[in-house]
Amino acid sequence: TSCLVKAWISRQPETMQESLGTWLNDVFDKGLEWVQNRTKSIVETTKVGVVLNALSHLVGVENKEQFACSLVRGLGSNLDKADRKKLANEVWNWCGERPVNNDRPLDTFYDVESHSLKEYQADLSIELKGSDMVMSS
């Protein structure tokens, strides 16, 4: 996997390669091992599949907070919700960062416009009807 990670880093913007390399060295293998030790995957996949999926979520990352959010999404995408939450807590801890709400680490996202972490909020003011759910082409 280190060859895949090194190749991926070399394709990222030059200004981010050093930071990404450091963050990946500090956290990625721990996270990958954590995921590989889980017996409950939603869909059967390979180690390479997990690595490539995780890296795909890291494209465009510009800081450590965004890296933590993206790594949780990438490594945790094939885990059930309970394991994804456990992974999220571990990743935030390994990165030395904190989600907006420690009780709901999966609800944190990085807002690129404000350059800050935010928490997903339900907009309950919107009324949806069945016809709103119809797909059209």
CNS distance restraints for C-alpha pairs under 8 A (distance, minus, plus):
assign (resid   1 and name CA) (resid   5 and name CA) 6.25 0.50 0.50
assign (resid   1 and name CA) (resid  48 and name CA) 6.96 0.50 0.50
assign (resid   1 and name CA) (resid  51 and name CA) 7.20 0.50 0.50
assign (resid   2 and name CA) (resid   6 and name CA) 6.01 0.50 0.50
assign (resid   3 and name CA) (resid   7 and name CA) 6.06 0.50 0.50
assign (resid   4 and name CA) (resid   8 and name CA) 6.09 0.50 0.50
assign (resid   4 and name CA) (resid  51 and name CA) 7.98 0.50 0.50
assign (resid   4 and name CA) (resid  52 and name CA) 7.94 0.50 0.50
assign (resid   5 and name CA) (resid   9 and name CA) 6.15 0.50 0.50
assign (resid   5 and name CA) (resid  55 and name CA) 7.73 0.50 0.50
assign (resid   6 and name CA) (resid  10 and name CA) 6.29 0.50 0.50
assign (resid   6 and name CA) (resid  21 and name CA) 7.93 0.50 0.50
assign (resid   7 and name CA) (resid  11 and name CA) 6.70 0.50 0.50
assign (resid   8 and name CA) (resid  12 and name CA) 6.81 0.50 0.50
assign (resid   8 and name CA) (resid  55 and name CA) 7.50 0.50 0.50
assign (resid   9 and name CA) (resid  17 and name CA) 5.79 0.50 0.50
assign (resid   9 and name CA) (resid  20 and name CA) 6.96 0.50 0.50
assign (resid   9 and name CA) (resid  21 and name CA) 6.77 0.50 0.50
assign (resid  10 and name CA) (resid  14 and name CA) 7.74 0.50 0.50
assign (resid  10 and name CA) (resid  17 and name CA) 6.86 0.50 0.50
assign (resid  12 and name CA) (resid  16 and name CA) 6.84 0.50 0.50
assign (resid  12 and name CA) (resid  17 and name CA) 6.24 0.50 0.50
assign (resid  12 and name CA) (resid  59 and name CA) 7.44 0.50 0.50
assign (resid  12 and name CA) (resid  60 and name CA) 7.91 0.50 0.50
assign (resid  13 and name CA) (resid  17 and name CA) 6.41 0.50 0.50
assign (resid  14 and name CA) (resid  18 and name CA) 7.94 0.50 0.50
assign (resid  16 and name CA) (resid  20 and name CA) 5.99 0.50 0.50
assign (resid  16 and name CA) (resid  62 and name CA) 6.91 0.50 0.50
assign (resid  17 and name CA) (resid  21 and name CA) 5.93 0.50 0.50
assign (resid  18 and name CA) (resid  22 and name CA) 6.24 0.50 0.50
assign (resid  19 and name CA) (resid  23 and name CA) 6.16 0.50 0.50
assign (resid  20 and name CA) (resid  24 and name CA) 5.88 0.50 0.50
assign (resid  21 and name CA) (resid  25 and name CA) 5.99 0.50 0.50
assign (resid  22 and name CA) (resid  26 and name CA) 6.14 0.50 0.50
assign (resid  23 and name CA) (resid  27 and name CA) 6.06 0.50 0.50
assign (resid  23 and name CA) (resid  28 and name CA) 7.50 0.50 0.50
assign (resid  23 and name CA) (resid  64 and name CA) 7.51 0.50 0.50
assign (resid  23 and name CA) (resid  67 and name CA) 7.96 0.50 0.50
assign (resid  23 and name CA) (resid  95 and name CA) 7.69 0.50 0.50
assign (resid  24 and name CA) (resid  28 and name CA) 4.75 0.50 0.50
assign (resid  24 and name CA) (resid  29 and name CA) 7.53 0.50 0.50
assign (resid  25 and name CA) (resid  29 and name CA) 7.10 0.50 0.50
assign (resid  26 and name CA) (resid  30 and name CA) 7.91 0.50 0.50
assign (resid  26 and name CA) (resid  94 and name CA) 7.72 0.50 0.50
assign (resid  26 and name CA) (resid  95 and name CA) 7.82 0.50 0.50
assign (resid  27 and name CA) (resid  31 and name CA) 6.20 0.50 0.50
assign (resid  27 and name CA) (resid  91 and name CA) 7.28 0.50 0.50
assign (resid  27 and name CA) (resid  94 and name CA) 6.23 0.50 0.50
assign (resid  27 and name CA) (resid  95 and name CA) 6.83 0.50 0.50
assign (resid  28 and name CA) (resid  32 and name CA) 6.03 0.50 0.50
assign (resid  29 and name CA) (resid  33 and name CA) 5.98 0.50 0.50
assign (resid  30 and name CA) (resid  34 and name CA) 6.10 0.50 0.50
assign (resid  31 and name CA) (resid  35 and name CA) 6.19 0.50 0.50
assign (resid  31 and name CA) (resid  75 and name CA) 7.12 0.50 0.50
assign (resid  31 and name CA) (resid  87 and name CA) 7.53 0.50 0.50
assign (resid  31 and name CA) (resid  91 and name CA) 6.91 0.50 0.50
assign (resid  32 and name CA) (resid  36 and name CA) 6.06 0.50 0.50
assign (resid  32 and name CA) (resid  50 and name CA) 7.76 0.50 0.50
assign (resid  32 and name CA) (resid  51 and name CA) 7.46 0.50 0.50
assign (resid  32 and name CA) (resid  75 and name CA) 6.98 0.50 0.50
assign (resid  33 and name CA) (resid  37 and name CA) 6.14 0.50 0.50
assign (resid  34 and name CA) (resid  38 and name CA) 6.81 0.50 0.50
assign (resid  34 and name CA) (resid  87 and name CA) 7.58 0.50 0.50
assign (resid  35 and name CA) (resid  75 and name CA) 7.00 0.50 0.50
assign (resid  35 and name CA) (resid  76 and name CA) 7.47 0.50 0.50
assign (resid  35 and name CA) (resid  79 and name CA) 7.93 0.50 0.50
assign (resid  35 and name CA) (resid  87 and name CA) 7.76 0.50 0.50
assign (resid  36 and name CA) (resid  47 and name CA) 7.46 0.50 0.50
assign (resid  40 and name CA) (resid  79 and name CA) 6.63 0.50 0.50
assign (resid  40 and name CA) (resid  80 and name CA) 7.07 0.50 0.50
assign (resid  41 and name CA) (resid  78 and name CA) 5.58 0.50 0.50
assign (resid  41 and name CA) (resid  79 and name CA) 5.07 0.50 0.50
assign (resid  41 and name CA) (resid  80 and name CA) 6.86 0.50 0.50
assign (resid  42 and name CA) (resid  78 and name CA) 5.23 0.50 0.50
assign (resid  42 and name CA) (resid  79 and name CA) 5.72 0.50 0.50
assign (resid  42 and name CA) (resid  80 and name CA) 6.40 0.50 0.50
assign (resid  43 and name CA) (resid  78 and name CA) 6.36 0.50 0.50
assign (resid  45 and name CA) (resid  49 and name CA) 5.96 0.50 0.50
assign (resid  45 and name CA) (resid  50 and name CA) 7.01 0.50 0.50
assign (resid  46 and name CA) (resid  50 and name CA) 6.39 0.50 0.50
assign (resid  47 and name CA) (resid  51 and name CA) 6.23 0.50 0.50
assign (resid  48 and name CA) (resid  52 and name CA) 6.06 0.50 0.50
assign (resid  49 and name CA) (resid  53 and name CA) 6.05 0.50 0.50
assign (resid  50 and name CA) (resid  54 and name CA) 6.08 0.50 0.50
assign (resid  50 and name CA) (resid  74 and name CA) 7.93 0.50 0.50
assign (resid  50 and name CA) (resid  75 and name CA) 6.59 0.50 0.50
assign (resid  51 and name CA) (resid  55 and name CA) 6.14 0.50 0.50
assign (resid  51 and name CA) (resid  75 and name CA) 7.64 0.50 0.50
assign (resid  52 and name CA) (resid  56 and name CA) 6.10 0.50 0.50
assign (resid  53 and name CA) (resid  57 and name CA) 6.70 0.50 0.50
assign (resid  53 and name CA) (resid  74 and name CA) 5.76 0.50 0.50
assign (resid  53 and name CA) (resid  75 and name CA) 7.26 0.50 0.50
assign (resid  54 and name CA) (resid  58 and name CA) 6.84 0.50 0.50
assign (resid  54 and name CA) (resid  70 and name CA) 7.95 0.50 0.50
assign (resid  54 and name CA) (resid  71 and name CA) 6.19 0.50 0.50
assign (resid  54 and name CA) (resid  73 and name CA) 7.44 0.50 0.50
assign (resid  54 and name CA) (resid  74 and name CA) 3.74 0.50 0.50
assign (resid  54 and name CA) (resid  75 and name CA) 5.00 0.50 0.50
assign (resid  55 and name CA) (resid  59 and name CA) 6.89 0.50 0.50
assign (resid  55 and name CA) (resid  71 and name CA) 7.84 0.50 0.50
assign (resid  55 and name CA) (resid  74 and name CA) 6.92 0.50 0.50
assign (resid  56 and name CA) (resid  74 and name CA) 7.21 0.50 0.50
assign (resid  57 and name CA) (resid  70 and name CA) 5.44 0.50 0.50
assign (resid  57 and name CA) (resid  71 and name CA) 6.73 0.50 0.50
assign (resid  57 and name CA) (resid  73 and name CA) 6.92 0.50 0.50
assign (resid  57 and name CA) (resid  74 and name CA) 5.24 0.50 0.50
assign (resid  58 and name CA) (resid  67 and name CA) 6.49 0.50 0.50
assign (resid  58 and name CA) (resid  70 and name CA) 5.60 0.50 0.50
assign (resid  58 and name CA) (resid  71 and name CA) 6.61 0.50 0.50
assign (resid  58 and name CA) (resid  74 and name CA) 7.66 0.50 0.50
assign (resid  61 and name CA) (resid  66 and name CA) 5.87 0.50 0.50
assign (resid  61 and name CA) (resid  67 and name CA) 5.74 0.50 0.50
assign (resid  61 and name CA) (resid  70 and name CA) 7.76 0.50 0.50
assign (resid  62 and name CA) (resid  66 and name CA) 6.71 0.50 0.50
assign (resid  62 and name CA) (resid  67 and name CA) 7.40 0.50 0.50
assign (resid  63 and name CA) (resid  67 and name CA) 6.12 0.50 0.50
assign (resid  64 and name CA) (resid  68 and name CA) 6.13 0.50 0.50
assign (resid  64 and name CA) (resid  95 and name CA) 7.31 0.50 0.50
assign (resid  64 and name CA) (resid  97 and name CA) 7.85 0.50 0.50
assign (resid  65 and name CA) (resid  69 and name CA) 6.42 0.50 0.50
assign (resid  65 and name CA) (resid  97 and name CA) 6.57 0.50 0.50
assign (resid  65 and name CA) (resid 110 and name CA) 7.11 0.50 0.50
assign (resid  65 and name CA) (resid 116 and name CA) 7.93 0.50 0.50
assign (resid  65 and name CA) (resid 117 and name CA) 7.19 0.50 0.50
assign (resid  66 and name CA) (resid  70 and name CA) 6.06 0.50 0.50
assign (resid  66 and name CA) (resid 109 and name CA) 7.74 0.50 0.50
assign (resid  66 and name CA) (resid 110 and name CA) 5.42 0.50 0.50
assign (resid  66 and name CA) (resid 117 and name CA) 7.85 0.50 0.50
assign (resid  67 and name CA) (resid  71 and name CA) 5.93 0.50 0.50
assign (resid  68 and name CA) (resid  72 and name CA) 6.22 0.50 0.50
assign (resid  68 and name CA) (resid  91 and name CA) 6.43 0.50 0.50
assign (resid  68 and name CA) (resid  92 and name CA) 6.11 0.50 0.50
assign (resid  68 and name CA) (resid  95 and name CA) 6.55 0.50 0.50
assign (resid  68 and name CA) (resid  97 and name CA) 7.61 0.50 0.50
assign (resid  69 and name CA) (resid  73 and name CA) 6.47 0.50 0.50
assign (resid  69 and name CA) (resid 108 and name CA) 7.14 0.50 0.50
assign (resid  69 and name CA) (resid 109 and name CA) 6.07 0.50 0.50
assign (resid  69 and name CA) (resid 110 and name CA) 6.68 0.50 0.50
assign (resid  70 and name CA) (resid  74 and name CA) 6.07 0.50 0.50
assign (resid  71 and name CA) (resid  75 and name CA) 5.82 0.50 0.50
assign (resid  71 and name CA) (resid  76 and name CA) 7.81 0.50 0.50
assign (resid  71 and name CA) (resid  91 and name CA) 7.61 0.50 0.50
assign (resid  72 and name CA) (resid  76 and name CA) 5.46 0.50 0.50
assign (resid  72 and name CA) (resid  77 and name CA) 7.87 0.50 0.50
assign (resid  72 and name CA) (resid  84 and name CA) 7.61 0.50 0.50
assign (resid  72 and name CA) (resid  87 and name CA) 6.93 0.50 0.50
assign (resid  72 and name CA) (resid  88 and name CA) 5.43 0.50 0.50
assign (resid  72 and name CA) (resid  91 and name CA) 6.66 0.50 0.50
assign (resid  73 and name CA) (resid  77 and name CA) 5.59 0.50 0.50
assign (resid  76 and name CA) (resid  83 and name CA) 7.80 0.50 0.50
assign (resid  76 and name CA) (resid  84 and name CA) 5.09 0.50 0.50
assign (resid  76 and name CA) (resid  87 and name CA) 6.86 0.50 0.50
assign (resid  76 and name CA) (resid  88 and name CA) 7.79 0.50 0.50
assign (resid  77 and name CA) (resid  84 and name CA) 7.53 0.50 0.50
assign (resid  79 and name CA) (resid  83 and name CA) 5.92 0.50 0.50
assign (resid  79 and name CA) (resid  84 and name CA) 5.57 0.50 0.50
assign (resid  80 and name CA) (resid  84 and name CA) 6.03 0.50 0.50
assign (resid  81 and name CA) (resid  85 and name CA) 6.12 0.50 0.50
assign (resid  82 and name CA) (resid  86 and name CA) 6.45 0.50 0.50
assign (resid  83 and name CA) (resid  87 and name CA) 6.04 0.50 0.50
assign (resid  84 and name CA) (resid  88 and name CA) 6.04 0.50 0.50
assign (resid  84 and name CA) (resid 106 and name CA) 7.77 0.50 0.50
assign (resid  85 and name CA) (resid  89 and name CA) 6.35 0.50 0.50
assign (resid  85 and name CA) (resid 104 and name CA) 7.76 0.50 0.50
assign (resid  85 and name CA) (resid 105 and name CA) 6.60 0.50 0.50
assign (resid  85 and name CA) (resid 106 and name CA) 6.25 0.50 0.50
assign (resid  86 and name CA) (resid  90 and name CA) 6.40 0.50 0.50
assign (resid  87 and name CA) (resid  91 and name CA) 6.09 0.50 0.50
assign (resid  88 and name CA) (resid  92 and name CA) 6.09 0.50 0.50
assign (resid  88 and name CA) (resid 105 and name CA) 6.13 0.50 0.50
assign (resid  88 and name CA) (resid 106 and name CA) 6.66 0.50 0.50
assign (resid  89 and name CA) (resid  93 and name CA) 6.18 0.50 0.50
assign (resid  89 and name CA) (resid 102 and name CA) 7.79 0.50 0.50
assign (resid  89 and name CA) (resid 105 and name CA) 6.59 0.50 0.50
assign (resid  90 and name CA) (resid  94 and name CA) 6.05 0.50 0.50
assign (resid  91 and name CA) (resid  95 and name CA) 6.03 0.50 0.50
assign (resid  92 and name CA) (resid  96 and name CA) 6.20 0.50 0.50
assign (resid  92 and name CA) (resid  97 and name CA) 5.16 0.50 0.50
assign (resid  92 and name CA) (resid  98 and name CA) 5.66 0.50 0.50
assign (resid  92 and name CA) (resid  99 and name CA) 6.89 0.50 0.50
assign (resid  93 and name CA) (resid  97 and name CA) 6.19 0.50 0.50
assign (resid  93 and name CA) (resid  98 and name CA) 7.15 0.50 0.50
assign (resid  98 and name CA) (resid 102 and name CA) 7.24 0.50 0.50
assign (resid  99 and name CA) (resid 104 and name CA) 7.98 0.50 0.50
assign (resid  99 and name CA) (resid 105 and name CA) 5.44 0.50 0.50
assign (resid  99 and name CA) (resid 108 and name CA) 5.78 0.50 0.50
assign (resid  99 and name CA) (resid 117 and name CA) 7.41 0.50 0.50
assign (resid 100 and name CA) (resid 105 and name CA) 7.19 0.50 0.50
assign (resid 100 and name CA) (resid 108 and name CA) 5.88 0.50 0.50
assign (resid 100 and name CA) (resid 117 and name CA) 6.63 0.50 0.50
assign (resid 100 and name CA) (resid 118 and name CA) 6.31 0.50 0.50
assign (resid 100 and name CA) (resid 119 and name CA) 6.14 0.50 0.50
assign (resid 101 and name CA) (resid 105 and name CA) 5.94 0.50 0.50
assign (resid 101 and name CA) (resid 107 and name CA) 7.73 0.50 0.50
assign (resid 101 and name CA) (resid 108 and name CA) 7.31 0.50 0.50
assign (resid 101 and name CA) (resid 119 and name CA) 7.55 0.50 0.50
assign (resid 104 and name CA) (resid 108 and name CA) 7.56 0.50 0.50
assign (resid 107 and name CA) (resid 119 and name CA) 5.40 0.50 0.50
assign (resid 107 and name CA) (resid 120 and name CA) 5.31 0.50 0.50
assign (resid 108 and name CA) (resid 117 and name CA) 6.52 0.50 0.50
assign (resid 108 and name CA) (resid 118 and name CA) 5.63 0.50 0.50
assign (resid 108 and name CA) (resid 119 and name CA) 4.49 0.50 0.50
assign (resid 108 and name CA) (resid 120 and name CA) 6.31 0.50 0.50
assign (resid 109 and name CA) (resid 117 and name CA) 5.66 0.50 0.50
assign (resid 109 and name CA) (resid 118 and name CA) 5.47 0.50 0.50
assign (resid 109 and name CA) (resid 119 and name CA) 6.07 0.50 0.50
assign (resid 109 and name CA) (resid 120 and name CA) 7.03 0.50 0.50
assign (resid 110 and name CA) (resid 115 and name CA) 7.04 0.50 0.50
assign (resid 110 and name CA) (resid 116 and name CA) 5.77 0.50 0.50
assign (resid 110 and name CA) (resid 117 and name CA) 4.50 0.50 0.50
assign (resid 110 and name CA) (resid 118 and name CA) 6.15 0.50 0.50
assign (resid 111 and name CA) (resid 115 and name CA) 5.61 0.50 0.50
assign (resid 111 and name CA) (resid 116 and name CA) 5.51 0.50 0.50
assign (resid 111 and name CA) (resid 117 and name CA) 5.97 0.50 0.50
assign (resid 111 and name CA) (resid 118 and name CA) 6.45 0.50 0.50
assign (resid 112 and name CA) (resid 116 and name CA) 7.06 0.50 0.50
assign (resid 128 and name CA) (resid 132 and name CA) 6.12 0.50 0.50
assign (resid 128 and name CA) (resid 133 and name CA) 7.98 0.50 0.50
assign (resid 129 and name CA) (resid 133 and name CA) 7.20 0.50 0.50
assign (resid 130 and name CA) (resid 134 and name CA) 7.18 0.50 0.50
